[in-house]
Amino acid sequence: MSEYEDILHGLGLVLVEIRASDNINKSKGLADIVHNVPANIRQGAEPDMIREDILLRADRYKVREMFAQYFKVGRDGL
């Protein structure tokens, strides 16, 4: 398993959520939360640092628990 697997799984789920949403503000917020993820992975940032950055941004949009669940599913499966 890649050390980034749960992060990538969460990113995939967020992209589906953005695509499925009719709410442009929700989509913008979700995009804001994850837009740095690919660059952070490319630069070799520690997975824990990436997760924490995502969760801090998610706090601003009050969706921290959603992202925590995405990471958990990516790590443990359904």
NORFENNOR-V303575 format. One record per residue. N is the residue number from 1. RES is the residue in one letter. PHI is phi in whole degrees, 0 to 359 (none if undefined). Layout:
n | res | phi
N | RES | PHI
N | RES | PHI
This chain:
n | res | phi
1 | M | none
2 | S | 293
3 | E | 294
4 | Y | 258
5 | E | 303
6 | D | 293
7 | I | 293
8 | L | 295
9 | H | 298
10 | G | 299
11 | L | 299
12 | G | 300
13 | L | 295
14 | V | 294
15 | L | 297
16 | V | 296
17 | E | 299
18 | I | 298
19 | R | 297
20 | A | 277
21 | S | 281
22 | D | 267
23 | N | 260
24 | I | 297
25 | N | 293
26 | K | 298
27 | S | 298
28 | K | 297
29 | G | 297
30 | L | 297
31 | A | 297
32 | D | 299
33 | I | 295
34 | V | 251
35 | H | 297
36 | N | 272
37 | V | 302
38 | P | 301
39 | A | 295
40 | N | 296
41 | I | 294
42 | R | 301
43 | Q | 278
44 | G | 79
45 | A | 299
46 | E | 297
47 | P | 305
48 | D | 298
49 | M | 293
50 | I | 295
51 | R | 301
52 | E | 297
53 | D | 299
54 | I | 298
55 | L | 293
56 | L | 295
57 | R | 294
58 | A | 298
59 | D | 303
60 | R | 298
61 | Y | 257
62 | K | 59
63 | V | 232
64 | R | 304
65 | E | 297
66 | M | 300
67 | F | 291
68 | A | 300
69 | Q | 294
70 | Y | 301
71 | F | 296
72 | K | 296
73 | V | 296
74 | G | 296
75 | R | 273
76 | D | 256
77 | G | 85
78 | L | 288
